[in-house]
Amino acid sequence: MERTRVRRSFEADRISKLPCNVIDNILKFLSLHDAVRTSILSRGWRYKWVTIPFLVFDWDFRLKLDRKYNVESIIYQILFLHKGPIVKFTLFLADSGLCPGLNNWLHFLSDHRVEELTLKCVTHRSISHHLFTFDHLKHLYLVNVELRLPSTFKGFGSLVRLHLSGVQFVPEDLDRFIAKCPMLEYMDLRIPVDHMLSDLVIDAPNLKSFHISGIRGSVYFKNASCLKEMSITSCLTAMDTTSEPGDNNSNMIKVLGQLSSITSLKSNRGFLLYLASGGVPQKLPFNLNHMRVLVLDVAGFEHTSEVRSALCLIRSSPNLQRFEITMNHPLNTPGVDRLEATIQFLKAQQKYEIPLRCLEIVKMFIFSGVKPEMEFVKLLLLSAPVLRKLEINYMHPGVTEKGYKILKELLSLPRASTRAEIIFQDRYDI
């Protein structure tokens, strides 16, 4: 009776009889640790895992591994036993002694048609030239590595997504690297704090989404006509511009003139200051007709140049639907003269048309209620006939007398929209 029960249990094992590609698809949803453990199920399962296309040596893999085993040795064994293509390879490096192994693994992987490669290092590691021979790469994710582009690099012709965080490189190498990846659609660059990247040239005809933080200078879009969404955090210091509006050297015109398809722009104050260099016109000589979302970060309207840049972007985006702005107030109280200059500038703008016929939602964060901010709100309310919601996040927590006064003044401001709702909340309500 017992033998019959065992025989029936084996007959009920339908998974083992599935085609190899189906089993591979099942195994790839397991962690690598669990996939390898299937080898103990039976003799037939001993080497089922060796053809799985995804090899993920992440932090979870390290935690599950018994401490008596050497991580480097285990990785070598798995790679040695593996058969067939390796579509995805992920590696988290926490130990400084793994550098020799890393270069050997990259050499091994270069012949396995890797499409998605992720390397995350706790401290900076130098990467061997073997990385640049991965001809089938579609996704590349690198953290804390040093790249030296070889003169023989022909590019990654299939690369679609690129993420570089804390990666050290020669600035000219980054320009050349991007230009040699013509199929790039998504790019996320997080420049190290101590890396002085002052200028960047983007030559990426298929780029749709671009995010960069830590740059200290210009971004020139040589070829990015398909770009839809962009987020830029610049490390430029705050300085008012002195050039007259309409200057031929206007960064506002030079940068945005190449981005006719942009639908979403997020910018910090450093980039707004960069755009203001060379002078800011009332409006760009062209419309950003596809712009739907604009998110800005300013220094509490301390610098008129930031406000000029913000209003120029708004005026040049006739189909804007959503606008968000965060006021990061300086530690030192701005001088009265500086605030007064911003107030007078904003008041003067009321005589100029701001075509916000599509603007429906406005959100303002760390709002203090100072006069320049109130004038800015007034300008928006007068210019947005279909505005549905103005959401203001007051910088001080709790209910205060000053907060009530600000709210009362906001509610009394004239509005172009009859259905505009003003939501006033403190910083802890969001």
C-alpha positions in Angstrom: 0.0 0.0 0.0 2.9 2.4 0.9 4.6 1.7 -2.4 1.4 2.4 -4.3 1.1 5.8 -2.5 4.7 6.7 -3.4 4.2 5.7 -7.0 1.1 7.8 -7.3 2.9 10.8 -5.8 5.6 10.5 -8.5 2.9 10.2 -11.2 1.3 13.4 -9.9 4.6 15.3 -10.4 3.5 17.2 -13.5 6.0 20.0 -13.2 9.0 17.7 -13.9 7.5 16.7 -17.3 7.1 20.3 -18.5 9.3 21.6 -21.4 12.7 23.0 -20.3 11.8 26.5 -21.3 8.6 26.4 -19.2 10.6 25.2 -16.2 13.1 28.0 -16.8 10.3 30.5 -16.7 9.1 29.1 -13.4 12.5 29.0 -11.8 13.3 32.6 -12.8 10.6 33.8 -10.4 12.4 32.2 -7.5 15.4 33.8 -5.8 18.6 32.3 -7.1 19.2 30.7 -3.7 15.8 28.9 -3.9 16.3 28.0 -7.5 19.6 26.3 -6.8 18.0 24.4 -3.9 15.6 22.7 -6.3 18.6 20.4 -7.1 17.8 18.4 -3.9 14.3 17.5 -5.1 15.3 14.5 -7.1 18.0 13.2 -9.5 16.0 14.7 -12.4 16.0 18.1 -10.8 19.7 18.1 -9.9 20.7 20.3 -12.9 17.4 22.0 -13.8 18.5 25.3 -12.4 21.7 25.5 -14.5 19.8 26.9 -17.5 17.9 29.7 -15.8 18.4 33.0 -17.6 18.4 35.2 -14.6 21.3 35.2 -12.1 20.7 37.7 -9.2 23.4 37.9 -6.5 21.8 40.7 -4.6 21.7 41.5 -0.9 18.9 39.0 -0.3 21.2 36.3 -1.8 24.0 37.2 0.6 21.6 37.1 3.6 20.3 33.7 2.8 23.7 32.2 2.2 25.2 30.3 5.2 28.2 32.3 6.6 30.4 29.3 6.4 30.4 29.7 2.6 32.5 32.1 0.7 30.4 34.3 -1.6 33.1 34.6 -4.3 33.5 30.9 -4.4 29.8 30.3 -4.7 29.5 32.7 -7.6 32.4 31.0 -9.4 30.7 27.6 -9.0 27.3 28.8 -10.2 28.8 30.5 -13.3 31.0 27.4 -14.0 27.9 25.1 -13.9 25.6 27.4 -15.8 24.6 26.5 -19.4 23.0 28.7 -22.1 22.4 32.4 -22.3 22.3 34.7 -19.2 19.7 37.3 -20.0 19.9 39.1 -16.6 22.9 39.4 -14.2 22.7 41.3 -10.9 25.6 41.6 -8.5 25.8 43.5 -5.2 29.4 43.9 -4.0 30.0 44.6 -0.3 33.5 43.3 0.2 36.6 45.0 -1.1 38.3 41.7 -1.9 35.9 40.9 -4.7 37.6 43.1 -7.3 39.6 40.3 -9.0 36.6 38.1 -9.2 34.4 40.8 -10.7 36.7 41.3 -13.7 36.8 37.6 -14.3 33.0 37.3 -14.1 32.6 40.2 -16.6 35.0 38.4 -19.0 32.9 35.2 -18.6 29.6 37.0 -19.1 30.7 38.9 -22.2 30.1 35.7 -24.2 26.6 35.0 -22.7 24.4 37.5 -24.5 23.6 39.4 -21.3 20.7 41.9 -21.9 20.3 43.4 -18.4 23.4 44.0 -16.2 23.3 45.5 -12.7 26.4 46.1 -10.6 26.1 47.8 -7.2 29.2 48.5 -5.1 29.4 49.9 -1.6 32.8 51.5 -2.3 34.2 52.5 -5.7 35.5 49.7 -7.9 37.4 49.9 -11.2 35.6 48.0 -14.0 37.6 46.1 -16.6 37.3 46.7 -20.4 35.3 43.5 -20.7 32.1 45.4 -19.8 32.3 47.3 -23.1 32.1 44.0 -25.1 28.5 43.2 -24.0 27.0 43.6 -27.5 23.4 42.6 -26.5 22.9 44.9 -23.5 19.5 46.6 -23.2 19.5 47.7 -19.6 22.7 48.9 -17.7 22.6 49.8 -14.0 25.9 50.8 -12.3 26.5 52.1 -8.8 29.8 53.3 -7.4 32.1 52.1 -10.2 34.9 53.7 -12.1 34.6 53.7 -15.9 37.4 54.3 -18.4 36.1 54.2 -21.9 38.5 52.3 -24.2 39.3 53.9 -27.6 38.0 50.7 -29.3 34.5 51.1 -27.8 32.0 50.8 -30.6 28.9 51.4 -28.4 25.9 49.5 -27.1 23.6 49.4 -30.2 20.7 47.8 -28.3 20.9 49.7 -24.9 17.5 51.2 -24.0 17.9 52.0 -20.3 20.9 53.5 -18.6 21.3 54.2 -14.8 24.6 55.5 -13.5 24.8 56.4 -9.8 28.1 57.6 -8.2 30.0 56.5 -11.3 33.3 58.2 -11.8 34.4 58.9 -15.4 36.2 61.4 -17.6 33.6 64.0 -18.6 34.4 63.6 -22.3 34.0 59.8 -22.0 30.4 60.3 -20.8 29.5 62.4 -23.8 31.0 59.8 -26.1 29.4 56.9 -24.3 25.9 58.4 -24.6 26.4 59.2 -28.3 27.4 55.6 -29.0 24.1 54.3 -27.6 21.7 55.4 -30.3 18.7 53.4 -29.0 18.7 55.0 -25.5 15.1 55.8 -24.3 15.6 56.2 -20.5 18.6 57.8 -18.8 19.2 58.4 -15.1 22.5 60.0 -14.1 23.4 60.7 -10.5 26.7 62.5 -10.5 29.0 62.0 -7.4 29.2 65.1 -5.1 33.0 65.2 -5.5 32.9 64.8 -9.3 33.1 68.1 -11.1 31.0 67.5 -14.1 30.5 71.0 -15.5 29.1 70.3 -19.0 27.3 67.5 -20.7 26.3 67.0 -24.3 23.3 64.8 -25.0 23.2 63.1 -28.4 20.4 60.6 -28.1 17.8 60.7 -30.9 15.5 58.2 -29.2 15.7 59.5 -25.6 12.3 59.9 -24.0 13.1 60.2 -20.3 16.1 62.0 -18.8 17.0 62.5 -15.2 20.2 64.0 -13.8 21.4 65.3 -10.5 24.7 66.8 -9.3 25.7 68.6 -12.5 27.5 71.9 -12.0 27.2 73.4 -15.5 25.4 73.2 -18.7 23.4 70.4 -20.4 23.4 70.8 -24.2 20.8 68.7 -26.1 22.6 68.2 -29.4 20.0 65.6 -30.5 17.1 64.8 -28.3 14.0 65.6 -30.3 12.0 62.7 -28.8 12.5 63.8 -25.1 9.2 63.8 -23.2 10.1 64.1 -19.5 13.1 65.6 -17.8 14.3 66.1 -14.3 17.4 68.2 -13.5 19.0 69.0 -10.1 21.9 71.3 -10.6 24.6 72.2 -8.0 25.0 75.8 -9.2 25.2 78.3 -6.4 22.7 81.2 -6.2 23.7 84.3 -8.1 21.4 86.9 -9.7 21.9 87.3 -13.4 22.7 90.7 -14.8 22.3 90.2 -18.6 19.4 91.9 -20.2 16.4 89.9 -21.4 16.6 88.9 -25.1 20.3 88.4 -25.0 21.5 86.1 -27.8 23.4 84.1 -25.2 20.3 83.2 -23.3 20.6 79.7 -21.8 16.8 79.6 -21.6 16.6 79.7 -25.4 19.6 77.5 -26.1 18.5 74.7 -23.9 14.7 74.6 -24.3 14.9 75.3 -28.0 16.1 71.7 -28.5 13.2 70.2 -26.5 10.1 70.8 -28.6 8.5 67.5 -27.5 8.9 68.0 -23.7 5.7 67.1 -21.7 7.1 67.1 -18.1 9.9 69.2 -16.6 11.2 69.1 -13.0 13.9 71.6 -12.1 15.6 72.8 -8.9 16.7 76.3 -8.3 20.3 75.7 -9.5 19.0 74.8 -13.0 16.7 77.8 -12.9 19.6 80.0 -12.2 21.5 78.4 -15.0 18.6 79.0 -17.4 18.6 82.7 -16.3 22.2 83.2 -17.3 22.4 85.3 -20.5 19.0 87.0 -19.8 15.5 85.7 -19.5 12.8 86.9 -22.1 9.2 87.5 -21.1 8.4 84.5 -23.2 10.4 82.1 -25.4 10.3 82.8 -29.1 8.7 79.4 -29.5 6.0 77.6 -27.5 6.4 74.4 -25.5 3.1 73.1 -26.8 3.4 69.6 -25.3 4.3 70.7 -21.8 1.7 69.4 -19.4 3.5 69.2 -16.0 6.0 71.7 -14.6 7.6 71.2 -11.1 10.0 73.8 -9.8 12.1 74.3 -6.7 13.0 77.9 -5.8 14.7 79.7 -2.9 11.5 81.4 -1.5 11.6 84.0 -4.3 14.8 85.4 -2.9 16.2 85.9 -6.4 14.3 87.7 -9.1 16.2 85.6 -11.7 14.5 82.5 -10.4 11.1 84.1 -10.7 11.8 85.3 -14.2 12.8 81.8 -15.3 9.7 80.3 -13.7 7.3 82.8 -15.4 9.1 82.4 -18.7 8.5 78.6 -18.6 4.9 79.1 -17.6 4.2 81.7 -20.3 5.8 79.5 -22.9 3.7 76.4 -22.0 0.1 77.3 -23.2 -1.2 73.8 -22.6 0.2 73.4 -19.0 -2.2 71.5 -16.8 -0.3 71.0 -13.6 2.1 73.3 -11.8 4.0 72.6 -8.6 6.5 74.8 -6.8 8.5 74.4 -3.6 9.9 77.3 -1.7 13.1 76.3 0.0 13.6 79.3 2.2 17.2 80.4 2.9 18.6 80.2 6.4 19.4 83.9 6.4 16.5 86.3 6.0 16.6 87.9 2.5 17.3 91.6 2.4 14.3 94.0 2.2 15.6 95.4 -1.1 15.9 92.0 -2.7 12.3 91.0 -1.7 11.0 94.4 -2.8 12.6 93.9 -6.2 10.7 90.6 -6.6 7.4 92.1 -5.4 7.6 95.0 -8.0 8.6 92.6 -10.7 5.6 90.3 -10.0 3.2 93.3 -9.8 4.4 94.5 -13.2 3.7 91.1 -14.7 -0.1 91.5 -14.2 -0.2 93.8 -17.3 1.3 91.0 -19.5 -0.8 88.1 -20.7 -0.1 84.7 -19.2 -2.1 82.2 -21.3 -2.9 79.5 -18.7 -6.2 78.4 -20.3 -5.5 74.7 -19.5 -4.0 75.0 -16.0 -6.2 72.9 -13.6 -4.0 72.1 -10.6 -1.5 74.2 -8.7 0.4 73.0 -5.6 2.7 75.2 -3.5 4.9 73.6 -0.8 6.7 75.3 2.2 4.6 78.4 1.7 5.3 81.1 4.2 2.9 83.8 3.1 5.5 86.5 2.5 4.5 89.3 0.0 6.4 87.9 -3.1 4.6 84.5 -2.7 1.2 86.2 -2.3 1.8 88.2 -5.4 2.8 85.1 -7.3 -0.5 83.3 -6.2 -2.5 86.4 -7.3 -0.9 86.3 -10.7 -1.7 82.6 -11.2 -5.3 83.0 -10.0 -5.9 85.9 -12.4 -4.4 83.9 -15.3 -6.0 80.5 -15.0 -9.7 80.4 -16.1 -10.2 76.6 -15.7 -8.3 76.2 -12.4 -9.9 73.5 -10.2 -7.6 73.4 -7.2 -4.9 75.5 -5.6 -3.3 73.5 -2.8 -1.0 75.4 -0.4 1.2 73.6 2.1 1.9 76.1 4.9 5.4 75.9 6.3 4.5 76.1 10.0 2.7 73.2 11.7 -0.5 73.6 13.6 -3.1 76.4 13.6 -1.7 79.9 14.1 -3.1 83.4 14.0 -0.7 84.2 11.1 -1.9 81.2 9.2 -5.5 82.4 9.6 -4.6 85.8 8.3 -2.8 84.3 5.2 -5.8 82.0 4.5 -8.2 85.0 4.8 -6.1 87.0 2.3 -5.9 84.1 -0.1 -9.6 83.6 -0.1 -10.1 87.3 -0.9 -7.9 87.3 -4.0 -9.7 87.7 -7.3 -9.9 84.6 -9.5 -10.4 84.0 -13.2 -11.9 80.6 -12.5 -15.3 80.4 -10.8 -14.7 76.9 -9.5 -11.2 77.3 -8.2 -10.9 75.6 -4.8 -8.2 76.8 -2.3 -6.9 74.1 0.0 -4.8 75.4 2.9 -3.0 72.9 5.1 0.1 72.8 7.3 3.2 70.9 6.5 2.2 67.8 8.4 -1.1 67.3 6.6 0.4 66.1 3.3 
